[in-house]
Amino acid sequence: MQQVIVIGGGLGGLSAAHTAMEQGCKVVVIDKNAFFGGNSTKATSGINGALTKSQRALKIADSPEIFAEDTMRGGASRPDLVRVLCGESAPAVDWIVDKFGIDLSLVSRLGGHSMPRTHRGKERFPGMTITYGLMEKLEEIAESSDRARILLKTKATKLLTDREGNVCGCECVSSDGKVFQEHGPVVIATGGFGADFGSDSLLAKHRPDLAHLPTTNGDHCTGDGLKMTMAVGGDMVDLEWVQVHPTGLIHPDEPDAKVKFLAAEALRGVGGLLLDIEGNRFCNELGRRDYVTGMMWKNKGIVLGNTAGFFLCLNSLASKEIAWHCKHYKGRGIMKSFDSMAAFAKEYNVPLANIEKTFKAYNEIADKQQRDPDNGPYEAYGGGKSYDVWGKKFFTNGPMDVNDAFHVAIVTPVIHYCMGGMRINDDAESLRSNGDVVQGLYSAGEAAGGIHGSNRLGGNSLLDCVVFGRVSGRSAARYLTAANIKYIEAAKSGTAASAKL
């Protein structure tokens, strides 16, 4: 065997490919789309890391242990995988910065996190910036050497196994219909099944109650890698856990569109408030995604077409902190700017008096929390006390003033992320239902299951891609090297078969 095969050209696959090359292996990266990126380029909030260089420069007293506690509290249930995710987070973030020259100097706090640890740069969406950095470097290597090959518009249709059941390659179909094979250990990085609406839909099978919702996923997210893995005996886990994100952006001209852009969780992290049709808050904006979604479903929003939405409001300070996002959303027609909340209230027929009352109460709560953070009457999310009935204890970019300028978007729950996928161990090796390893098969990114449990925290998806992309790349390279050493030793002794493949 001469190469590591990576199926899927998103951040997980690209991280695996670069890591395998760092270990001295050649790689081939296969993607059924005409370009790399997958859903990774759409990630808008950032990548988490604990004890990164950026955090230390900002004197943020975080640690992998605190991060792991937050992740377990957020819904994860596999301490072994969480230990890898959080323990390798700083090396993963620093690897992106140091190896690919990507700016990740800004750090913010997302929902469910007790520390600011979500990294992004000063411009563009972080998922786009990070993924493009790895993509462009891979293209350079492929053009200048034989260390990497890129096969676009090529669909992997099945995994190949040897007589012992080990995965030894894959069968592919090119855009012109040519069927061919690639040989080597395989990393599955094909993403989830959040747009799997076909006849063999995993979404319809495991979460039929969500099939009516819009999605943020591209139409390539059809569970291909999971289905190929099951065909060779690989087990799945947590397929019923599909994350519904609370802030899919409603375009006023296409309110019922099936695919929606995502409003970055960072918009709430910098101080964005969620208001209902009456101008009232109805949740802790920094709560878990499943919690915020649930609170939306319990409250009354504005109805556009057949879709109910809620107002995500950023004052001038919050808008300035996340200016690139606001400019991008405005350009797409999915966010508006207002000189004051009076102008907003008039356009959407929301009682201005209610907004004034909401802002006054919010400012008082924020002031009390700052002056006396430990003695509020309510339990705060993540521990401690709060003066907010919803349990919010972190208040950013206040005070809120109806006379201030605002950016406002209308958001609604959307299918966003599949926590379930391939059952793996902490070396990213595929496992059978009895716990045995499927030799030669690995997983990274959204295709890997069990890492996030029942709910994923914001910023952990890009991290998952990089951390388990690097783990799977190392594991696949180690397997390839060991297999070749074993073959050479057998050949020297005169007992080698002509080929296992």
SEROPA-858789 format. One line per 4 residues: their letters; for each residue x, y, z of C-alpha. Coordinates in pm, whole numbers. Example, Ala and Ser with C-alpha at 12.3 -4.5 7.8 and 13.67 -1.06 7.14 Angstrom:
! SEROPA-858789
as> 1230:-450:780 | 1367:-106:714 $
! end
This chain:
! SEROPA-858789
mqqv> 0:0:0 | 139:336:-103 | -110:598:14 | -371:711:265 $
ivig> -713:768:109 | -924:1053:244 | -1289:1065:136 | -1427:1416:185 $
gglg> -1256:1750:131 | -1389:1953:421 | -1177:2061:717 | -1172:1710:871 $
glsa> -1047:1549:551 | -796:1823:479 | -658:1802:835 | -621:1424:797 $
ahta> -447:1462:462 | -193:1718:585 | -122:1513:897 | -68:1192:697 $
meqg> 178:1380:477 | 356:1510:787 | 403:1145:883 | 572:1075:549 $
ckvv> 277:922:361 | 129:1007:26 | -241:1094:14 | -530:1106:-227 $
vidk> -830:1323:-134 | -1161:1235:-302 | -1466:1463:-310 | -1789:1427:-505 $
naff> -1827:1804:-536 | -1651:2023:-791 | -1460:2197:-510 | -1338:2131:-158 $
ggns> -1483:2286:157 | -1803:2099:243 | -1993:2252:533 | -1668:2361:698 $
tkat> -1652:2681:494 | -1995:2780:630 | -1888:2771:997 | -1934:3124:1119 $
sgin> -1847:3145:1490 | -1499:3001:1525 | -1292:2717:1661 | -1254:2638:2030 $
galt> -926:2589:2209 | -811:2584:2571 | -463:2714:2661 | -393:2845:2311 $
ksqr> -136:3114:2237 | -418:3360:2163 | -584:3290:2497 | -259:3326:2688 $
alki> -191:3659:2514 | -531:3779:2634 | -467:3638:2985 | -771:3406:2969 $
adsp> -734:3151:3248 | -878:2851:3066 | -768:2487:3075 | -845:2159:2895 $
eifa> -1007:2036:3216 | -1251:2330:3235 | -1322:2289:2864 | -1391:1916:2912 $
edtm> -1631:1991:3198 | -1823:2235:2978 | -1835:1984:2693 | -1963:1704:2915 $
rgga> -2221:1937:3071 | -2321:2045:2722 | -2429:1694:2622 | -2123:1475:2563 $
srpd> -2110:1129:2720 | -1777:977:2609 | -1502:1104:2843 | -1234:929:2636 $
lvrv> -1328:1119:2320 | -1385:1446:2508 | -1039:1410:2662 | -889:1397:2312 $
lcge> -1108:1680:2179 | -1026:1920:2461 | -675:1804:2542 | -567:1839:2179 $
sapa> -756:2166:2124 | -469:2408:2185 | -220:2213:1968 | -488:2198:1694 $
vdwi> -556:2574:1699 | -187:2659:1722 | -115:2418:1432 | -360:2611:1212 $
vdkf> -199:2942:1308 | 165:2831:1287 | 156:2595:987 | -92:2777:766 $
gidl> -50:3139:880 | -416:3191:968 | -524:3472:1199 | -715:3340:1502 $
slvs> -636:3625:1739 | -993:3716:1842 | -1145:3509:2122 | -1508:3515:2236 $
rlgg> -1746:3316:2454 | -2028:3111:2299 | -2330:2951:2460 | -2252:2674:2707 $
hsmp> -1891:2783:2761 | -1768:2910:3096 | -1460:3073:2939 | -1392:3275:2622 $
rthr> -1231:3012:2399 | -1383:3046:2051 | -1118:3173:1810 | -1168:3364:1488 $
gker> -980:3618:1277 | -1056:3979:1201 | -1214:3913:860 | -1437:3660:684 $
fpgm> -1601:3360:842 | -1350:3151:1038 | -1460:2824:877 | -1394:2972:536 $
tity> -1058:3118:638 | -929:2801:804 | -1054:2558:540 | -925:2769:250 $
glme> -582:2785:416 | -554:2406:429 | -714:2367:86 | -473:2605:-87 $
klee> -171:2440:75 | -288:2095:-38 | -338:2223:-393 | 16:2365:-391 $
iaes> 158:2030:-280 | -44:1838:-539 | 72:2069:-819 | 440:2057:-723 $
sdra> 491:1695:-613 | 348:1343:-607 | 284:1356:-231 | -83:1445:-284 $
rill> -348:1383:-548 | -686:1554:-568 | -990:1385:-724 | -1287:1620:-751 $
ktka> -1629:1541:-899 | -1550:1184:-799 | -1788:981:-585 | -1664:697:-361 $
tkll> -1935:432:-384 | -1807:146:-168 | -1521:39:54 | -1295:-250:-43 $
tdre> -1190:-518:206 | -927:-791:198 | -990:-1155:285 | -953:-1076:657 $
gnvc> -1217:-799:649 | -969:-512:673 | -1048:-203:467 | -793:-170:188 $
gcec> -937:91:-44 | -1247:219:-214 | -1428:204:-545 | -1505:534:-715 $
vssd> -1699:677:-1006 | -1564:979:-1191 | -1779:1254:-1341 | -1763:1086:-1682 $
gkvf> -1887:754:-1541 | -1552:575:-1521 | -1535:319:-1238 | -1196:271:-1075 $
qehg> -1032:175:-747 | -792:339:-504 | -599:128:-255 | -484:209:96 $
pvvi> -630:275:442 | -933:505:432 | -1033:810:637 | -1407:880:616 $
atgg> -1462:1257:634 | -1786:1283:436 | -1982:1485:691 | -2326:1411:830 $
fgad> -2672:1347:687 | -2844:1679:751 | -2959:1702:388 | -3032:1333:339 $
fgsd> -3384:1349:199 | -3354:1057:-48 | -3518:716:-53 | -3261:563:186 $
slla> -3256:870:410 | -3088:829:749 | -3266:1145:862 | -3609:1003:777 $
khrp> -3519:676:947 | -3381:814:1271 | -3547:1157:1306 | -3861:1170:1092 $
dlah> -3997:1441:1323 | -3732:1683:1193 | -3763:1613:821 | -3995:1911:771 $
lptt> -3744:2164:905 | -3512:2373:686 | -3141:2290:695 | -2809:2471:685 $
ngdh> -2645:2171:518 | -2534:2156:156 | -2699:1894:-64 | -2383:1682:-43 $
ctgd> -2462:1589:320 | -2635:1260:249 | -2452:1022:483 | -2248:852:209 $
glkm> -1953:761:429 | -2177:622:703 | -2363:401:457 | -2036:267:308 $
tmav> -1904:199:658 | -2214:5:761 | -2180:-206:446 | -1842:-340:570 $
ggdm> -1952:-397:930 | -1868:-64:1092 | -2108:35:1369 | -2294:363:1410 $
vdle> -2376:552:1728 | -2613:834:1830 | -2781:868:1490 | -3094:991:1665 $
wvqv> -2909:1299:1797 | -2953:1564:1529 | -2886:1919:1638 | -3143:2185:1557 $
hptg> -2972:2524:1562 | -3190:2812:1684 | -3064:3080:1447 | -3112:2997:1082 $
lihp> -3155:3324:893 | -3489:3391:725 | -3474:3577:396 | -3787:3795:381 $
depd> -3832:3716:9 | -3793:3339:61 | -3910:3266:417 | -3988:2899:346 $
akvk> -3663:2815:163 | -3544:2464:257 | -3176:2567:283 | -3090:2863:506 $
flaa> -2776:3050:602 | -2674:3029:965 | -2655:3328:1196 | -2327:3276:1378 $
ealr> -2358:3194:1746 | -2091:3460:1791 | -2363:3720:1723 | -2512:3624:2058 $
gvgg> -2168:3585:2209 | -2090:3953:2148 | -2416:4060:2309 | -2700:3999:2064 $
llld> -3045:3968:2224 | -3336:3751:2113 | -3683:3913:2120 | -4027:3772:2048 $
iegn> -4302:3945:1850 | -4402:4141:2161 | -4050:4277:2217 | -3972:4053:2516 $
rfcn> -3672:3834:2591 | -3768:3470:2636 | -3443:3280:2708 | -3078:3292:2805 $
elgr> -2921:3385:2472 | -2603:3203:2575 | -2773:2876:2667 | -2726:2547:2487 $
rdyv> -2854:2529:2131 | -3119:2271:2214 | -3239:2487:2503 | -3270:2805:2293 $
tgmm> -3448:2610:2018 | -3690:2466:2273 | -3765:2812:2412 | -3841:2938:2062 $
wknk> -4089:2658:2009 | -4263:2761:2335 | -4295:3129:2243 | -4456:3348:1979 $
givl> -4250:3484:1694 | -4317:3674:1376 | -4468:3459:1100 | -4331:3499:747 $
gnta> -4487:3263:497 | -4525:2939:693 | -4217:3003:905 | -4207:3152:1256 $
gffl> -3900:3356:1346 | -3756:3567:1627 | -3559:3890:1625 | -3182:3876:1684 $
clns> -3079:4230:1779 | -2724:4370:1801 | -2657:4722:1929 | -2382:4940:1783 $
lask> -2108:4804:2010 | -2194:4440:1934 | -2228:4520:1564 | -1885:4683:1559 $
eiaw> -1723:4384:1728 | -1858:4149:1464 | -1875:4396:1175 | -1767:4159:896 $
hckh> -2052:3920:972 | -2310:4200:980 | -2187:4340:650 | -2202:3994:491 $
ykgr> -2553:3920:615 | -2678:4263:507 | -2534:4205:161 | -2734:3884:135 $
gimk> -3055:4058:241 | -3090:3856:563 | -3008:4132:811 | -3121:4494:833 $
sfds> -2977:4801:1003 | -3192:5053:1190 | -3105:5398:1326 | -3306:5317:1638 $
maaf> -3533:5051:1781 | -3823:5288:1717 | -3767:5242:1344 | -3746:4864:1393 $
akey> -4062:4858:1606 | -4254:5054:1345 | -4152:4823:1060 | -4248:4503:1241 $
nvpl> -4535:4637:1451 | -4361:4550:1779 | -4463:4760:2084 | -4174:5002:2145 $
anie> -4279:5038:2510 | -4216:4666:2559 | -3869:4692:2406 | -3789:4986:2635 $
ktfk> -3906:4785:2934 | -3702:4482:2820 | -3386:4687:2774 | -3427:4865:3110 $
ayne> -3464:4533:3293 | -3171:4382:3101 | -2941:4672:3187 | -3036:4652:3555 $
iadk> -2964:4279:3560 | -2628:4329:3387 | -2534:4601:3637 | -2627:4382:3937 $
qqrd> -2437:4088:3791 | -2125:4297:3750 | -2143:4445:4100 | -2236:4125:4284 $
pdng> -2187:3817:4062 | -2224:3554:4335 | -2552:3634:4508 | -2824:3648:4245 $
pyea> -3156:3472:4323 | -3147:3242:4017 | -2929:2948:3918 | -2695:3045:3636 $
yggg> -2627:2815:3343 | -2294:2644:3399 | -2299:2707:3773 | -2310:3006:4001 $
ksyd> -2585:3262:4049 | -2761:3512:3827 | -3003:3804:3856 | -3160:3699:3526 $
vwgk> -3468:3476:3547 | -3328:3290:3244 | -2994:3227:3414 | -2768:3446:3203 $
kfft> -2454:3560:3380 | -2231:3699:3104 | -2328:4041:2967 | -2132:4197:2683 $
ngpm> -2136:4530:2498 | -2405:4696:2707 | -2599:4895:2795 | -2893:4846:2561 $
dvnd> -3056:5172:2448 | -3357:5200:2214 | -3202:5517:2069 | -2889:5330:1963 $
afhv> -2837:5195:1610 | -2906:4823:1569 | -2853:4537:1327 | -3148:4296:1332 $
aivt> -3202:3955:1171 | -3499:3719:1186 | -3399:3369:1289 | -3566:3030:1306 $
pvih> -3465:2675:1411 | -3287:2471:1140 | -3134:2124:1107 | -2766:2197:1153 $
ycmg> -2547:1911:1273 | -2553:1535:1322 | -2388:1433:1649 | -2420:1069:1550 $
gmri> -2200:884:1306 | -1932:617:1295 | -1851:453:1626 | -1482:526:1689 $
ndda> -1222:493:1963 | -979:761:2077 | -746:674:1787 | -1031:755:1544 $
eslr> -1048:389:1439 | -1382:255:1317 | -1539:2:1554 | -1775:-289:1499 $
sngd> -2078:-344:1722 | -1875:-583:1941 | -1604:-323:1993 | -1352:-477:1753 $
vvqg> -1159:-239:1530 | -1231:-230:1157 | -867:-229:1053 | -775:30:794 $
lysa> -1082:252:846 | -1090:585:1032 | -1320:881:1076 | -1304:1255:1130 $
geaa> -1539:1551:1149 | -1915:1517:1144 | -1892:1160:1010 | -1745:1054:1346 $
ggih> -2006:981:1610 | -2008:987:1989 | -1781:1287:2038 | -2055:1537:2125 $
gsnr> -2324:1310:2270 | -2674:1454:2262 | -2577:1817:2194 | -2273:1990:2046 $
lggn> -2140:2317:2184 | -2075:2599:1939 | -1715:2612:1815 | -1661:2240:1871 $
slld> -1736:2134:1513 | -1433:2299:1351 | -1229:2177:1647 | -1363:1823:1604 $
cvvf> -1260:1836:1235 | -905:1945:1311 | -844:1732:1622 | -986:1406:1490 $
grvs> -861:1486:1140 | -510:1495:1286 | -573:1185:1498 | -712:988:1204 $
grsa> -429:1105:978 | -171:985:1230 | -353:656:1286 | -391:585:914 $
aryl> -25:671:853 | 82:444:1139 | -131:159:1000 | 7:208:649 $
taan> 366:215:770 | 317:-96:986 | 152:-284:699 | 438:-199:465 $
ikyi> 701:-298:723 | 521:-628:777 | 509:-690:402 | 881:-612:357 $
eaak> 975:-841:645 | 760:-1118:500 | 915:-1064:158 | 1263:-1095:303 $
sgta> 1166:-1422:469 | 1010:-1546:146 | 656:-1577:284 | 490:-1265:141 $
asak> 184:-1304:-74 | 194:-1120:-404 | -55:-871:-265 | -315:-845:9 $
l> -512:-614:-212 $
! end
